[in-house]
Amino acid sequence: MSTIEKLTVATAALSSLDPTSASWPNETTEIGVDQEAGIVRGYVVALAGDFKSEGRGRFSEESLRELKRIWPTGGIVSHSQHANILDDGLLNFLGRAKAPRLSKAISTGSDGKRQLVPAVRADLHFDPVASKTPHGDLQTYFLDRVESDPSSLSSSLVLTAKQDYETDRNGRPLRDASGNEIPPLWIPSEVLGSDLVARGDAVDGVLGLGPDPRTGRIVLRQDQRAAEAEAAKYDPARDAHKLAIRRRMGEMEKSIRKHRQAEAERPKRRTVRGLAAPFGRPFQLKDNKGLRQFGYQAFDRFLRQKPLVGATMNHDLDHFLATSADGSIRFSQDAKGLWCEIDLPATRLGASAAAQVATRPMGMSLTFPEEGSTRLTQSYSQQHRAMVDVRELSRVSPIEVCLTDHPACKETLGTVKIT
């Protein structure tokens, strides 16, 4: 006897659990695994009754009829597990669920009693790519698992639905015998997918043939010793570990959301670039010992050796911005002079520096010891509007570069921009 035949017989035997369900149509002809075709036939999509999540909602017979009516002709996509914040499901595609029909399935109530209830079943057609995923051969895995232990997994819908709350004539929510509000009735408006999951909110076992109350596993054989062997496979420690992992995943999702929010609120790291030292332009040092200018080869050795340099605001070490040690300061030169790029820190100081660059003219200034030879020459000074005596610096190794709105070399003012 094939797997499909066995399960069909089992369904017929269990129909005696609820004689009143005979009024509900049963369009199912086959239930089980078709290995050759790569199809799980007649798997349960939804059951009538309350969802497992307390107070979340419920499906009625009307809900199930509407679900079948709006089901797309070409079927709906199916994945292994729902998408979540850690995994969008791109690599978990299984195939499409097709041919929905009104049927019956076994549901286990909160009291542990089994009953036959209205259901919607469909056929899960595995796509050939499901056997070639980065996670391995998902088609073979799920076909074998459904065939071996169909109550070890379930299904869950991805849909949109209208929610209707039942109220009394005074507009107050109706309550059950225990005093709890009756969950809202879900009427599906669009069905987007049906995924295989460990625990479905509106489905028990994926084939809906009823779990053994001691083990949660389906027992198709009537032999008591076989049932006891199935019960012996139950491992509370393993199930407790799975629960701990699900909880940990929920905590991880919360931590990731918190981290992303913090990153969004943190000041963005910005980069500024400007002229740090123009060639051939006289400037006055603080020592007032005459004018200086940078020669065209003044920074050649400095650029080759790449010594340690720090960046500040207005030469204030309490407002330290960056260091070349981690690559946050970079120098280059062209015919105009020495240029500098600074990666501003993602701090209030960095945000303040970026704001100043964006709102007013800023320049750059260097701190350096006078090295090597200097020669006396003459150069045109814009400040004096005349030719003046200038000492040209031929070898310079800066130890600091700063952002400032009053640079020694006025030609740098206004050259600093955010890149």
N, C-alpha and C positions, 0 to 999 in steps of 0.2 A: 504494500500500500504506500502511495506517495505521501510526502509531507502535506500537500494540499488536501489530499483525501482524508488523512488523519484529522486535520484541524476542522474540516467540514463536519466530520462525524462528531467531533467533540462539541462543536457549536450546537448541533442538533440535540445532543444529549443534555446540554445545559439549558435548553430552552424551557425546560420544565420549572426553572427557578422563578419565573414570573409569567403565569398564564395570561395576565391582562395585557402583556405586551403584544399579543397577537393582533391587536388593532393597528399597530404600527407596521408600515410596509417593510419587507425584508428583501431587498434586491440583490443581496450577495449570492453569488454562485460559487466563488472560489476564495479561499483564504489560505495564505501560506507563501512559501518561498519557491519561486520558479528559477532555479539556478541557471538553467540553460538560456533562458531569455533575459536574465538579469533583472527580475521584477519581484518586488514584494507585493503580492496580490491581496487586496482587501484589508490593508492596514487601517487602524482606527485614526481618524482625523479629529473627531470631536464626539463627546458624550453629552447627553442631556443631563442637567443637574448642576449643583453648585460646584464652582471651581475649588481646587484644593487650598488656594490662598484665601484665608478666612475673610469674608465680606467683600471680596473683589468683584464677584459677579457670578452669573449662571447662564446656561444655555437652556432654552425650551425647545419643544418640537418645532415651533415656529422658527426659532433661530437656526435649527439644523436645515429646515427646508430652504430658508433664505440663503444659507451658506452654499448649498448645492446649486441654487438658481444662479448665483453671481459668480460661480467658479469659472475662470477663463477656459475657453475651448481648448487652447493649446496646453493647458495644465499650469501648475504653479511651481516655482523653483523650490528645491529642497536642499538643505545644508546639514552638515554634521554640527549640531549645536547652534544656538542663536548667536548673532553678532553681538559683541560687547566692546567696551572701551579699549580692551587689549587686543582684540581680534575682530576685524570687520567681516570675517567669513569668506574672503576672496578665495582662499585656498581650500575651503571646506565644501565646495559644490559637489552634490551627489547626483542630481538629475531633476526630473519633474514628476509631480504627482498628478495623475490623470484619472478620468472616469469616476467622479464622485457618485456615490449612491447612498440612498437611505437604507439603513440596516439596523442591526442590534449588536450589542456587545456586553460583556460582563463588566460590571462596576462593583467595587468593594466600598461599602459605606463606612462612615466613621465608627459604626458599631461592629465592623468586621464581617458583616453579612454580605453575601454576594447576591446580586440581582441582575436580571437582563434588562437593559435600558435602551432607548432609542439612540442611534449613533449615525455618524456619517463615515463611510469607508471610502478608500480610493486605492489606486495602484501606483506604487512608487517605481518608476522606470529609471534605472540607473543609467547615467550617461557614460559612454566609453572612457571619458577623461577621468572619471572617478577612480579608475584602476591605475592611474598614472600621476597621482598628486604628490606634492613634496612630502606629505605625511604618509605616503605608502599607498597600497591598494585598498582604498576605502570600500570599493564595491564588494570585493570578496569578504572583507572583514564583516561588514554589516549583514550581508546575505547569510554568512555562516552563523553570526551571532543571533539573528532573528530565528534561524532554524534551530539552533542549539538551546537558546533560553530567551524566548520572546518577551517574558515579563521583566527582563533585566534592562529594558530600555522602553522609551515611550516616544510620543510625538507632540509637537506643540505648534500652534498656528501663529502666523504673523499676519495681523489683519487690523482693519479699522472698524469700529462698531458704534452704533448708537446705544446709549445706556438709558434704560427706562426704570425709574424707581416707583415701586408700588406704594401708594399712600391711602389713608382712610379718607372719609368724607371731609375731615377737618384739615386735610393736607399733611398730616403727620405720617412718617414712614411706618409701614406695617412691620410687625415683629412676629417672630415665630414663637413656639410654645416655651422656649427658654428665655424669651425676652430680648433676643438679638434681632437687629434690623435685617429684614430679608434682603439679600444681595440684589443689586440691580440686574435687570434682564438685558443681556447683550443681543442686539440684532445686527449681524454683520452687514457692513456697507461696501467693503472691499477686502478681498482676500489676496495676500501678497506672497505667502509662502507657507510651507509646512516642513519643519525641521525635525530631525531625529535628536532626541535629548534623553538625559538620564531620568528626568521626572517631568511629565507634562502636567500643566495646570488643569486641563480639561480632558485628559486621557489617562487611563491606567496603563496596562500593558499594551505594547504596540499592535498586537493582534487581537486584543480584547477578548481573550478566552478565559480570563479569571485566574488570579494568583492563588496559590496555596496560602492560607492565612498565617501559617507558621514561618514560611520562608520568603514569601513574595514571589515565588517562582511558579510557573505553570506546571501542573501535573496532569498530563493527558492519560497516563496509565492508571488503571483502577487497582493495580496490584499494590497492596499496602506496603510491602517491603521496598518497592521502588520509590514510593512516596517518602518513606523514612530515609532512604539514601539521598533523596533530593534535600530533605531537611538538614541532613548532616553537613551539607555544603555551605550552609548559612554561617557567615563569619561576622559577628558583631564588631570585632575590632577593625576589620577591613571597612565596614560601613561607617564606623565612627571616624576613621581616617578620611574617608571621602567627604564626610560632612565638614571636618576640620579644614580640608582643602578648599571647599566651596566658601566657607566663611573667610578664609585667608584671601581668597580671590576677591571677595567683596570688599575687604579691608584695603587690598591693594588698589582696587578701582578708586576708592575714596582718596587714598594717598596720591594717586596720579592726578586726580581732578584738583586736589589742593595744591600740588606742585605746579600744575599748569596755570592755575589762577595766580600763584605767587610770581611765576615767571612773567605773566602778562602785566602784573602790576609793577614789576621791577623796572627801573629806568633802563632804557635800551642803550647798549654799547655803541658809541659813535666814533667815527674816525675823522680827524681834521688834518688838512694839509696846507702848508704855506711856505713862503720864502723865508729861510732862516738867516741867510747871509748873502747879500748881493755882491757880485764882483765889481771892483773898480769904482766903488761909491764911498766917498769919505764919510766918516762918522767920528763922533767925539766919545772917548772913553770917560769913565767916571773920574779917572785920576787927573783929568784936565791937562795932560802932558802933550797935547797936540792931537792932530787928526790921524786916523788910521784908515786903511782900506784893505780889503781882502784881495790877494793876488789870485790869478786864474788857476794856479796849481796849489793853492793854500790847503785844500782839503784832500788832495790825492792820497797821501799816506794814511790819513784818518779813515777814508773810505775803504782802503785795503785792509787795515788792521781791525777795524770795527771795535774800538774800545767801549767800555761801559759808559753809558750816558743816562742821566735822569731828566725827567720833564716835570715842570712845576707851573704854577700860576704866579706871575709877577716875581719870580725868583724867591718865592716863599716856600721853604721846605715843609712847613706845616700844611701846605696845599700841594702835596706831591701827587702827580698824575700817572706817571708810567716810567718804565725802565726798558732799556734796550736788551737787558738780560733775557727777557722772555719774548723778545720780538715785537714789543708794543711800540717801539720807536724805530723808524726806518729813514735813512738818509739817501739822497740821490743828488746829482748835479747836472746842470746843463750850461749853456752859454751865459745865462743870466745870473746863476749863482747856485748856492746850496739849498736844497729843498728838504723839508722834513714832514713825515707823516707820524701822527700820534694817535694810538687807539685809546680813547678816553675810557676810564673805568665806569662800570655800571653802578655808580654811587651818586649821592647828591652832589659831590664836588664835580664829578664828570658831567652830570646833567647841567650844573651851573655853568661850567666852561662851554658846553655846547650851546647853551642859551645865549651867552655873551657873543660867541662867534656868529650866531645867527642874527643877532639884533644890532650889532655895532662893529665898526672897523677894528680888527685885531691884527697884530703883527707878532713877530717872533724875535727873540733875543738870545744870544749865546753867552755862556760863561766859559772862559778858556784862559790858560796861561800862554803868554807870548813865548813861542818856541822858534828856534832856528833863526835865520838871518832876516833882517828887515833892510829895506833900502829907501832912501829919501827920493821922492818923486813929486811931480806936480799933477794935480787933478782938479777938474772943475767941481766946485761945491755949489749945490743949489741953495744951501743956506746962506752962503756968502755972496753968491752970484758972481764968482770970480775964480781964477785959477789960484790954488792954495798949495802950500807945501804939505805933503802927506807921507807918512811912513807906511809902505806896503808890506803886509804880512804874507810871508811865503810858505809858512808851515804852521797850521793851526789844528789842535785836537780838542774840540769842545768836551766839557764834562757835564754841561747842563744846557738844556734848551727850555725856554719858557714861553708861555702865551701871555701877551701883554698888550695893553692899548697905548703904551708909550715906549716903543722899542728904540734902541740906540740908532739902528739903521732905519730911518724913516721910510725907505723904499719898501720895507716889508709890511708896512701898515696897509691893511685892506686886502692882503694876499691870502689870508687864512680863510679857508672855506671848509664846510662839512662835506665829506665825500660819501 
